[in-house]
Amino acid sequence: MLNRFLYFILIVMFTFCGTESAISSNEHGKTGNREYKTAIVLASFGTTVPSAVESITNIQDKVKKEFPGIPVKITFTSNIIRSVWKERQAEPEKWLNQGISREILYVENIISTIGDLMEQGYKNIIVQPTHIFFMEQSHDLNQYIQALASIRTIKKKWKPFNRLVMGRPALGMPGDIYSYHDDLEKALKTLLPDVELAKKEKAVLVYMAHGNEHWSTGIYAEAQALMQTLYPDVKTFIGCVEGYPGIDHVVNLLSHIKADKVVIKPFMIVAGDHAVNDMAGQEEDSWQNIMTKKGFNVMPVLKGLGSNDAFADIFVEHIKDAAINAGISLK
């Protein structure tokens, strides 16, 4: 009886392993000699500020240049921002005449964007978030990707995707495949122009990050500490619009070191609504006005990180990494 039971277990194990092996080999970009069409989706939080769109399209231009012949689509992960652009579609010429592309004006959500590509025959899709770090937006985006990628059909030929994967954000993500510490250092090394500007102005460099009320913002504390190591000649502080540390904490630090002049800049992909209003707006509670009332000479810089070519190149490299891990050819 025991021998028959062991024989049954061995049969099940060999059957399962054989099935798994077949699935694995089928999903690495080829079925026999068949090649799958590949596309790239840049998933940005988005912006409603027309002048800030350039930071997003700069990243898109970099990716297109690196991977000619592969379509590179844009989607916005923010429901609120997409709803604003949807309302603007009622007056298309108004926005198109300002240089806004049709892709931005008629921007779609991630499901629609991937669905359109699927209908066009693309079965290998790399979704590259242009988020700063793996927080709420990247987490939710990853849930969409994993759910769609998990679809299994009875007949393999009707399976919607061969490979649907997500790259990691600018400062990386949790996990042991790629160290987020390394990603963080590489990203901060692209900020030398900001440091040089602050040094020239004999100013403290203050970044406004987005942050999150429901997710740890510890990455910004780590980034601030590393900035001091990389650029010891310029004092750098990072605060958040949402979550800790906020503007009050930053002001206390500036007062503690008896700062005089401050260069403030968004630690975000775009210089969008937060930068224009919360950072450098005319309202009393803008960072610029709060700092000015405390006696600091404030110099705002309305330029997103996506406009920094070296920073934009980070996403090109993360797309390459995602492709290698998934066995997707980008040639």
C-alpha positions in Angstrom: 0.0 0.0 0.0 2.8 2.4 0.9 4.6 1.7 -2.4 1.4 2.4 -4.4 1.0 5.7 -2.5 4.6 6.8 -3.2 4.2 5.8 -6.8 1.1 8.1 -7.0 3.0 11.0 -5.5 5.8 10.7 -7.9 3.4 10.6 -10.9 1.7 13.9 -9.6 5.1 15.6 -9.1 6.4 14.7 -12.5 3.1 15.8 -14.2 3.1 19.1 -12.3 6.8 19.9 -13.0 6.3 19.1 -16.6 3.3 21.4 -16.9 5.1 24.2 -15.0 8.1 23.9 -17.3 5.9 24.1 -20.4 4.2 27.2 -19.1 7.5 28.8 -18.2 9.2 28.2 -21.6 6.0 29.4 -23.4 6.0 32.7 -21.6 9.5 33.9 -22.2 8.7 35.7 -25.5 8.5 32.8 -27.9 6.3 29.8 -28.8 8.6 27.8 -31.0 10.0 30.4 -33.4 7.2 32.9 -32.9 8.0 36.4 -31.8 5.6 38.6 -29.9 5.0 42.3 -30.5 6.3 44.5 -27.6 5.1 47.8 -26.3 6.1 50.1 -23.4 3.6 52.1 -21.2 4.9 55.0 -19.2 2.6 55.3 -16.1 2.8 58.8 -14.7 0.9 60.2 -11.8 0.1 63.0 -14.3 -0.4 66.7 -14.1 -3.1 69.3 -15.0 -0.6 72.1 -15.5 0.2 72.5 -19.2 3.7 73.8 -18.7 4.5 70.8 -16.5 3.7 68.2 -19.2 7.1 68.7 -20.7 8.7 66.8 -17.9 6.6 63.7 -18.8 7.1 64.0 -22.5 10.9 64.4 -22.0 10.9 61.0 -20.4 8.8 59.6 -23.2 11.2 61.1 -25.8 14.2 59.5 -24.0 12.5 56.1 -24.1 11.5 56.4 -27.7 15.0 57.3 -28.7 16.5 54.3 -26.9 13.9 51.9 -28.2 13.1 52.9 -31.8 10.3 51.0 -33.4 8.6 50.1 -30.1 5.5 52.1 -29.3 5.8 54.1 -26.0 2.4 55.1 -24.6 1.5 57.4 -21.7 -1.1 56.8 -19.0 -1.9 58.8 -15.9 -2.5 56.9 -12.7 -4.3 59.7 -10.9 -8.1 59.4 -11.3 -8.5 63.1 -10.4 -6.0 64.3 -13.0 -7.6 62.2 -15.7 -11.0 63.6 -14.9 -9.7 67.1 -15.3 -8.3 66.3 -18.8 -11.6 64.6 -19.6 -13.5 67.9 -18.9 -11.0 69.8 -21.1 -11.8 67.5 -24.0 -14.9 69.6 -24.5 -12.6 72.4 -25.9 -9.9 70.4 -27.7 -8.5 73.3 -29.8 -7.9 75.4 -26.7 -5.5 72.8 -25.3 -4.0 71.6 -28.6 -3.1 75.1 -29.5 -1.1 75.3 -26.3 1.1 72.5 -27.4 -0.7 69.7 -25.5 -0.6 66.5 -27.5 -3.7 64.5 -28.3 -2.3 61.7 -26.2 -2.2 63.9 -23.1 -5.6 65.6 -23.8 -7.3 62.2 -24.3 -5.2 60.3 -21.7 -6.6 57.0 -20.6 -6.3 54.9 -17.5 -4.0 51.9 -17.3 -6.6 49.3 -18.2 -7.8 51.1 -21.3 -4.2 51.8 -22.4 -3.2 48.1 -22.1 -6.5 47.0 -23.6 -5.8 49.2 -26.7 -2.4 47.7 -27.1 -3.8 44.2 -26.7 -6.3 44.9 -29.5 -3.4 45.9 -31.7 -1.7 42.6 -31.1 0.9 43.5 -28.5 1.4 40.6 -26.2 4.6 41.7 -24.4 4.0 44.9 -22.5 6.4 46.7 -20.0 4.6 49.2 -17.8 7.2 51.6 -16.4 6.0 53.9 -13.6 7.5 57.3 -13.5 6.7 57.6 -9.8 9.5 58.6 -7.4 9.3 55.6 -5.1 7.1 52.5 -4.6 4.3 54.0 -2.6 0.5 54.1 -2.9 0.3 54.9 -6.7 2.9 52.2 -7.6 1.4 49.7 -5.3 -2.0 50.1 -6.8 -0.6 50.1 -10.4 1.2 46.9 -9.6 -2.1 45.3 -8.5 -3.6 46.1 -11.9 -0.6 44.6 -13.7 -0.5 41.5 -11.6 -4.2 40.9 -12.0 -4.1 41.3 -15.8 -1.0 39.2 -16.1 -2.6 36.4 -14.1 -5.3 35.7 -16.7 -5.1 32.1 -17.9 -7.3 30.8 -20.7 -8.2 27.2 -21.6 -6.5 27.6 -25.0 -3.1 29.1 -24.7 -3.5 31.0 -28.0 -6.2 33.1 -26.5 -4.2 34.1 -23.5 -4.2 38.0 -23.7 -0.5 38.5 -22.8 2.7 36.6 -23.1 4.5 38.9 -20.7 2.9 41.9 -18.8 5.4 43.3 -16.3 6.1 46.5 -14.3 9.5 48.2 -13.9 10.5 49.9 -10.7 10.1 53.6 -9.9 13.0 56.1 -9.9 14.2 55.4 -6.3 13.5 51.7 -6.6 11.2 49.4 -4.7 11.3 46.9 -1.8 12.9 43.5 -2.7 16.2 41.8 -3.1 16.5 41.7 -6.9 17.6 45.4 -7.2 18.8 47.2 -4.1 16.7 50.4 -3.6 19.8 51.8 -1.8 21.7 51.6 -5.1 18.8 53.1 -7.0 18.5 55.9 -4.5 22.2 56.8 -4.8 22.1 56.7 -8.7 19.1 59.0 -8.7 20.6 61.5 -6.2 23.8 61.7 -8.2 21.7 63.2 -11.1 20.8 66.2 -8.8 24.2 67.8 -9.1 22.8 70.8 -11.1 20.4 71.6 -8.2 23.3 71.4 -5.7 25.5 73.7 -7.9 22.7 76.2 -8.1 22.2 76.3 -4.3 26.0 76.6 -3.9 26.2 79.5 -6.3 23.3 81.2 -4.5 24.9 80.5 -1.1 21.6 78.9 -0.2 20.1 75.9 1.5 18.5 73.4 -0.9 15.0 72.4 0.1 13.0 69.8 -1.9 9.2 69.5 -1.8 8.3 65.8 -2.1 4.7 64.6 -2.5 4.7 62.1 0.4 1.7 60.1 1.5 -0.6 59.9 4.6 -1.0 56.2 4.4 2.5 55.0 3.5 5.8 55.4 5.2 7.8 58.3 3.9 11.1 57.1 5.4 12.7 57.1 1.9 12.9 60.9 2.0 14.8 60.9 5.3 17.2 58.4 3.8 17.5 60.5 0.7 18.2 63.7 2.8 20.9 61.9 4.7 22.5 60.6 1.5 22.4 64.1 -0.1 24.6 65.3 2.8 27.0 62.5 2.2 27.2 63.1 -1.6 27.2 66.9 -1.4 28.6 68.0 2.0 29.1 71.6 0.9 25.4 72.3 0.6 22.8 71.7 3.3 19.8 69.8 1.9 16.4 69.2 3.4 13.4 67.3 2.1 9.8 67.8 3.2 6.5 66.4 2.1 3.1 67.9 1.1 1.5 64.9 2.6 2.8 63.0 5.6 6.1 63.4 7.5 8.2 65.6 7.5 6.0 68.6 6.7 6.8 72.2 6.1 6.8 73.0 9.9 9.6 70.5 10.4 11.6 71.9 7.5 11.2 75.5 8.8 12.4 74.4 12.2 15.5 72.9 10.6 16.2 76.0 8.7 15.9 78.1 11.8 18.1 75.8 13.7 21.0 76.2 11.3 20.3 80.0 11.0 19.7 79.8 7.2 19.5 83.0 5.2 18.7 82.1 1.5 16.7 79.0 0.5 16.3 77.4 -3.0 13.1 75.4 -3.1 12.4 72.9 -5.8 9.9 70.0 -6.3 11.2 66.5 -5.6 8.6 65.3 -8.1 8.6 64.3 -11.8 6.6 67.5 -12.7 6.4 71.0 -11.5 2.6 70.7 -11.4 -0.2 71.9 -9.1 1.8 71.2 -5.9 4.8 73.1 -7.1 2.9 76.0 -8.6 0.5 76.4 -5.7 1.6 74.6 -2.6 5.3 75.4 -3.0 5.5 78.7 -4.8 1.9 80.0 -4.8 0.5 83.3 -3.6 -1.6 81.7 -0.8 -0.5 82.3 2.8 0.1 78.6 3.4 2.4 78.1 0.4 5.9 77.0 1.3 7.4 80.1 -0.2 5.2 82.5 1.9 5.7 80.5 5.1 9.4 80.6 4.7 9.4 84.3 3.7 7.4 85.2 6.8 10.0 83.4 8.9 12.7 85.7 7.5 14.2 83.5 4.8 15.1 84.8 1.3 13.3 82.2 -0.9 14.1 81.3 -4.5 11.6 78.9 -6.1 12.6 76.8 -9.1 9.6 75.5 -11.0 11.2 72.5 -12.8 10.3 68.9 -12.4 12.8 66.1 -12.1 11.5 64.6 -15.4 13.1 67.6 -17.2 16.5 66.6 -15.9 17.8 64.4 -18.7 20.0 62.4 -16.4 17.1 61.7 -14.1 14.9 60.8 -17.0 17.4 58.3 -18.2 16.8 56.3 -15.0 13.5 55.1 -16.4 15.2 53.9 -19.6 17.5 51.7 -17.5 14.7 50.4 -15.4 12.8 49.4 -18.6 15.9 47.5 -19.7 16.0 45.7 -16.4 12.4 44.7 -16.5 12.8 43.4 -20.0 15.8 41.3 -19.1 14.0 39.8 -16.1 11.0 39.0 -18.2 12.9 37.7 -21.2 11.5 40.4 -23.5 13.6 41.5 -26.4 13.6 45.3 -27.0 15.4 45.1 -30.3 
